Amino acid sequence: MKILALDVSTKSTGWFVTKRSCGIISPDPKLSFGDKLVLFRNEIDQLLTKYKPDVVVIEDAYYRPGFGSIHTLKALVKFAGVAIEVCARHRIKTEIITATSARKHYCGKQEGAFKKREVFDFFKAKYDIRDWTFQKHNDLTDAMALSWGYREIQRSEKKSDSKKTRKQAS
């Protein structure tokens, strides 16, 4: 299964297909909000055309007091909506997952949440990525985490389904 994962942001959207096929969508800050959405739509369309993923995993946006404003949340939801619309036009399935859910599945940490820096350090060490810096590449590792977490969620759901089937057959 080929996955395109998106760590959606109004300033720096990380995207990940493989370690060698990943990047950042960074609209010029001088663009109007509408023009940023148009640019984002075009970039997502190009990624879907080039990589032809089976599923696009998008980080869920939610409001947490002390972490941004409700205005940021509203903007993120609009960007995610554009991504979902483009995927629908391409007939590509989308999945929305929280970063916390993804992190829990790939790192096995059930209690508490991994911080952005811990996610970055985890993947940098796992893939021996020496030339990435946190300031420049943390959105990439967040997208990587979404992809990895989605795969792990799918695996655990298949295991759970197979256990249920065996139990019913007994």
N, C-alpha and C positions, 0 to 999 in steps of 0.2 A: 504494500500500500504506500503510495507516494503522498506525503503530507506537506502542505505549505502552512507554516505557522506564522501568525502575525501578532507582534506585541505592539498594538495600535497606540499611536501618540499623535498629537497635533504637530509636534515639532520633529520627532525622530522615530519613525516606525521601524522596528526591527523585523526582518523577515528571514525565514530559514527553511531550506529544503534539505540541504546536506551541508557538511562542514565547508565544502568548497563552493556551494551555491547558496549564499546568504548575503544579506546586505541591509542597507538603511534607506528608507524613503525620507528625505529631509526637504520639505518645501521651503522656499525662500521666506524668511520671516516678514519680508515687506509685502508679500502677497495678501490680498484680501482673504477672508475666511472662505468665501465661495470659490475663489481661484485655487485655494489650497485643496478643497474638496475635489475640484476638477482634476488637478494634478494627481491627487491620490487615486482617484478612479482610474485614470490612464495608466498609472504605475501598476496597480493591481491587475488591470486588464492585461498588460504586457507580461506580468509574472505568470498569470494563468495560461496565457497563450504559449509562453516559452516552456513552462515546466509541466503543464497538464496534470495537476495533482488530482488525486481521488477525493481528497477532503482538504478543506481549509479550516484550520483551528485558529480561533480568534480569542484573545484574552478578554474575559468578561470585565466590564467596567462597573464599578460600584462605588458608592460614596462612603468614605470613612472619615469621621471628624478628625481634624488635625492633619489630613493628607490631601491637600488640594481643596478646591472649592466646588460648589455645586455647578458653577459655570464651566469648570474644567470637565466635570463628569458629562455635562450636556454636550460639550464639543466632542469628547471621546465617543459618545454614543452615536453622534452623527457620522463620524469617520467609520465606525464599525458598521453602521447601516449602509454606507456606500460599499464597503467590502462585501457585505452579505448580498446586496443587489447585484454587484458585478458577478459574484459566484453563481447566483441564480440564473443570470443571463447565459452563463457558460454551462449551466446544468451541473454544477459542482456542489457537493454536499458541504455544509458548514457546521461546525461544532463550536460552541461557546463554552470555555472552561475558565475557572478562576486560576490565578497564578498559584494560590495556596493549594488547590487540589492537585495541580500538576506537580508542584514541588514535593508534596507528601508522597506521591507515587514514585517519583524517580529517586528520591533520596531516602525514602523510608522513614522520614521523620514525622511521626504522628502528632507530637505535641509542639505547639508553637509554630511559627512560620519562619522560613528562611528569609533572610534579608537579601536585597538585590546584590550586595557585595558577596554574600555567601554563595549565591547562585552562580555568579561570575567565576568565583574561585573554584567551585565544584567542576564546572565544565572546562575551564582552562586547564585544570590538573588532569581531568579525565581524558581529554584529547591532546594533552601536551602542546597547548597553543601558547607559544612563547612570545609572539609579537603582538598580542592583543593587550590593550590597556583598559582598565575599568571605565575611565572617562570617555573613551571612544567606542568601546565595543559592548557595553553592558546591555544595550537593547538587543543586540544579536544573541547574547546568551539567554536573555529572557525569552526570545522567540524559540531558541533551541530547547529551553526548558518546557515550553508549551508542547512542542512536537514530541519530546521524550515522554512527558507526562501523559499525553493523549494515548500514545502507544501502550504505556503501562496500564492505563485505565482500561483500554480495550482488552489487553491480555487478562487482567484480573476479572473482567466481566465474562470472558470466554471460559475461564477456569470455573467461575461460579456457576455458569450455565451448564457446564459439563458435569459438575458435581450434582446439580439438581436433576439432570437427566439420568444419571446413574442411580440416584436415590429413588427416582420414580420407577425405574426399571426393576428395582429389587423387590 
